[in-house]
Structure formats: structure tokens, C-alpha cells
Amino acid sequence: MQIPQGYTHHILPTSCAPLVCKLHKSIYGLKQASRSWFNKFSTTLTSQGFNQSKYDYTLFTQGTNSTFIAILVYVDDIVIASPNPAAITSVKDMLHRHFKLKDLGDLKFFLGLELSKSKSGIFMCQRHYILSILKDCGMLACKPSTVPMEALLKLHVESGTTLSDPGAYRRLIGRLLYLTISRPDIRYTVHKLSQFVSNPHSGHMDAAYMLLRYLKHTIGQGILFKTNFDTKLHAYVDVDWGSCIDSRRSTTGLCVFFGNSLVSWKAKRQNIVSKSSTEVEYRSLASVSAELTWLRNLLTDFNIHIPYATVYCDNQAAIHIASNPTYHERTKHLEISCIYIGFAILKYEI
């Protein structure tokens, strides 16, 4: 690290070449502090026999069946999971020997997420986080809404007048984006609102306020990860063709289920304009197949091997093109990334 400005050494003359300090220990505030901590932590775990995942570098696993242990790291927050309580205690003792840790007991709060366990499974929500958003926006006493967005609402770049404080809109959208971790029901609405953060108008803020009123109505809603032994992986995909008024680009929506539990979801605008509904559906199939491939690989770290995944799509033309990857006149302009779904089907992965 560089010597602080104004510091002079009492032995070396000031005319010497610029000096630097040798850093022996990372310090909070440095840009590389979190990276240095993670490198140290991962080195310690791998030396103790843990395997670092190739598909999520913050995941470390060890053992099988009743001796299986999983450790998930986010900066200096650590989650330990295992069917064997004695194994968890052993890992805690090992970590205490190498680091100064604070044991918070059973997982109830993690990065704004609230978790509770029952016989039915694990329930995850962000109730306190929603309350803080409503309080900061002065919406605690607002009238609840039963829907997150009006069905026929079409937002565009100049919906209303320019906001006097666009920063408030940007901060709100940023917090709503984090809320979608446990609320897939608002993912599409937040995706639409996030497209106007560069130059928000009054119409965009009104739509955001309606979403806040919906959150008040469903403040305790979340996701239940059910306790079952169904290890089937299946996904649903659909497209809102040409829904963007300004660019005429389409929006892809997908959700992935592991057994009966929803584990992944997305609403994202495609980066190009498509010529037909078949084309946009085909692009969405390629997107969901990539997500399924990653999840199948990630589940192998938990000793769960899934030979194939199932995708549900409502466009027959896109299904025929994907299942028969030959030359088609109407799809010859598609890039290589879209053809991925065809080869995944040929390998019986989808």
C-alpha cells in the first residue's frame, strides 16, 4: 500500500525514491479487504478437506449422506448446513481455532432474509425489509392494493413529467430489486420500473407507489421450500412479445422448480428485436436451458444428480425448431447462443 500523504521516515531522506508499505494484514476500508478475507477463508476450508464449488465459488461442501456439510459465505457472514448437528459443532470448533467468530445460533435472519423452519419446510420472506421501505417512503398508512401493476398499463420513456428528485426513485428501485429475492410475484413489475432509472417521470413513480401498496397488502408473503423427496427439475418459460413501447423488444419470463419448490425465476428484456413470436420463444428456451444446466451442475455439489430437466413452453413452432436442430429459413439469422437449446435436447439434458 502507498504511504499516507505527509508521512516522512525519520531515517531515510525525503529525496529517496517513493516508498511503499508492506501490508501484512488486510484492513477494513481497503478495496481488496473482502477479497483478501475470502482468499484466506477459502484456503483454510480447502486445507480442512472441503471442496470449493466450481459453479458457486462461495459454496464449500464435504462428505456425503449423514456426514454431508455445506458452508455458504457472503463476505463475513457464514451459513453452515448439515443433517448432523455434531458435524456442525465440529466445523464451528474448527473455524473458532482459525478465526474470531460470533455464533448466532439457528439461522433466522440472513442479509435481510427472514427464515423459519417447520415440518412443512423452510419459509423465507422479507417482512421487516418491506416495513422499512414503506416507512422510508411514508407509505405505512397507505391503502393496500390487490395487484402490483395495472393490467393495461403501458409505461414509456416520457410517462408524465420529469421528477425533481430522480435519486429517490433510483434508491427505491434498488431496494425493490433486492426484495425480488423472495418475491417472484413482483419480479415483472420491478423489471419494468427499473428500465426508467436513468430519467424517471411521474408516471413511473406512480406505478412504483402502486407496487408499494401491493406490498403492504402482501407484507408477510414469501416462499416455502417444501420438505419432500421429489428431485425432479422442471421450468416454465413465456415471452411478452414486443412489449416495450420505446424499443419494441420482448421480455422473457421464466421460473424453475426443484420438486414442488420454486428455486429460480427471472424477468428480463431481450437485447434485440425479434421478427416473430416463434423467434422470441426460441430465445427464451435457450435462456432457460442455460439456467437449468447451471442448476443441474450446482446440485451435483449436494450429491444430487439429475439426468435431465423438463421445460414447458406454449409455442409449438419454437418447440419443433428446438427439438429438430436443422437448417430453417426463418431462423438462420439467430446467433450461436440460441442454438444451445437444440444441442441440450440432443444430449437428453432437456
Residue pairs with C-beta under 8 A, 6 or more apart in sequence:
1 20
1 21
1 23
1 30
2 20
2 21
3 18
3 19
3 20
3 21
8 14
9 19
12 19
26 32
26 33
26 36
26 37
27 33
30 36
34 75
37 75
37 76
38 58
38 73
38 75
41 73
41 99
42 52
42 57
42 60
42 73
44 98
44 99
45 52
45 60
45 71
46 52
46 60
48 94
49 62
50 60
50 61
50 62
50 69
50 71
51 60
51 61
51 62
51 301
52 59
52 60
53 59
53 60
53 61
53 298
53 301
54 297
55 294
55 297
55 298
55 301
56 298
56 301
58 72
58 73
58 74
59 70
59 71
59 72
59 298
59 301
60 70
60 71
60 72
60 73
61 68
61 69
61 70
61 71
61 301
61 302
62 68
62 69
63 69
63 87
64 303
65 303
66 83
66 84
67 82
67 84
67 87
68 82
68 83
68 84
68 302
68 303
69 80
69 81
69 82
69 84
69 87
69 88
69 91
70 80
70 81
70 82
70 301
70 302
71 78
71 79
71 80
71 81
71 91
72 78
72 79
72 81
73 79
74 111
77 110
77 111
78 95
78 101
79 107
79 110
80 88
80 91
80 92
81 88
82 88
82 91
92 101
92 103
95 101
106 117
107 115
108 114
108 115
108 116
109 115
112 126
112 128
112 129
112 178
113 124
113 125
113 126
113 181
113 182
114 124
114 125
114 126
114 127
114 128
114 222
115 122
115 123
115 124
116 122
116 123
117 123
119 227
120 224
120 226
120 227
121 224
121 225
121 226
121 227
121 261
122 224
122 225
123 222
123 223
123 224
123 225
124 182
124 222
124 223
124 224
124 225
125 182
125 220
125 221
125 222
125 223
126 179
126 181
126 182
126 183
126 222
127 219
127 220
127 222
129 175
129 178
129 179
130 179
130 215
130 216
130 219
131 140
131 219
133 139
133 172
133 175
133 176
133 179
133 212
133 215
134 140
134 142
134 212
134 215
134 216
137 172
137 209
137 212
139 209
139 212
139 213
139 216
140 216
142 209
142 212
142 213
142 216
143 213
144 213
144 214
144 216
144 217
145 210
145 213
145 214
145 216
145 217
146 214
146 217
147 214
148 185
148 186
148 189
148 210
148 211
148 214
149 188
149 189
149 192
149 207
149 210
149 211
150 207
150 210
153 207
154 245
155 192
155 193
155 195
155 196
155 203
155 204
155 207
155 245
156 245
156 246
157 196
157 199
157 201
157 246
158 201
159 196
159 201
159 202
159 203
159 204
160 201
160 202
160 203
160 204
160 206
161 201
161 202
162 199
162 200
162 201
162 202
163 169
163 200
163 201
163 202
163 205
166 197
166 199
166 200
169 197
169 200
169 204
169 205
169 208
170 197
170 200
172 208
173 190
173 193
173 194
173 197
173 208
176 186
176 190
176 193
176 208
176 211
177 190
177 194
179 186
179 190
179 215
180 186
180 187
180 190
182 222
182 223
183 221
183 222
184 223
184 255
184 262
184 265
185 218
185 221
186 211
186 214
186 215
187 253
187 265
187 266
187 267
188 251
188 253
188 267
189 207
189 211
190 211
191 251
191 267
191 268
191 269
192 207
193 204
193 207
193 208
193 211
195 244
195 269
196 204
223 261
223 262
224 261
225 261
225 263
226 259
226 260
226 261
228 259
228 260
228 261
229 259
230 259
230 260
231 258
231 259
231 304
231 306
232 258
232 259
232 306
232 310
233 256
233 257
233 258
233 292
233 295
233 296
233 299
233 306
233 309
233 310
234 256
234 257
234 309
234 310
234 311
234 312
235 254
235 255
235 256
235 257
235 288
235 291
235 292
235 309
235 310
235 311
235 312
236 254
236 255
236 257
236 311
236 312
237 252
237 253
237 254
237 281
237 284
237 285
237 287
237 288
237 311
237 312
237 313
238 252
238 253
238 254
238 281
238 284
238 313
238 314
239 250
239 251
239 252
239 253
239 277
239 280
239 281
239 283
239 284
240 250
240 251
240 253
241 250
241 274
241 277
241 280
242 248
242 249
242 250
242 273
242 274
243 249
243 250
243 251
244 250
244 251
244 269
247 269
247 273
248 273
249 269
249 270
249 271
249 272
249 273
249 274
250 269
250 270
250 274
250 280
251 267
251 268
251 269
251 270
252 266
252 267
252 268
252 269
252 270
252 280
252 283
252 284
252 287
253 266
253 267
254 264
254 265
254 266
254 284
254 287
254 288
254 291
255 262
255 264
255 265
255 266
256 262
256 263
256 264
256 265
256 288
256 291
256 292
256 295
257 263
258 295
258 299
263 295
264 291
264 295
266 287
266 291
268 287
270 280
270 283
274 280
274 283
275 330
276 330
277 315
278 315
278 317
278 318
278 321
278 330
278 331
279 330
279 331
279 334
281 313
281 314
281 315
281 317
281 318
282 315
282 318
282 321
282 322
282 331
282 334
282 338
282 341
283 334
283 338
284 313
284 318
285 311
285 313
285 318
285 319
285 322
285 341
286 337
286 338
286 339
286 340
286 341
288 311
289 311
289 340
289 341
289 344
289 349
289 350
290 340
292 309
292 311
292 349
292 350
293 344
293 349
295 309
296 306
296 309
296 349
299 305
299 306
307 348
307 349
308 348
308 349
308 350
309 349
309 350
310 350
311 350
313 319
321 328
321 331
321 342
322 341
322 342
322 345
323 342
323 345
324 342
325 339
325 342
325 343
325 345
325 346
331 338
341 350
344 350
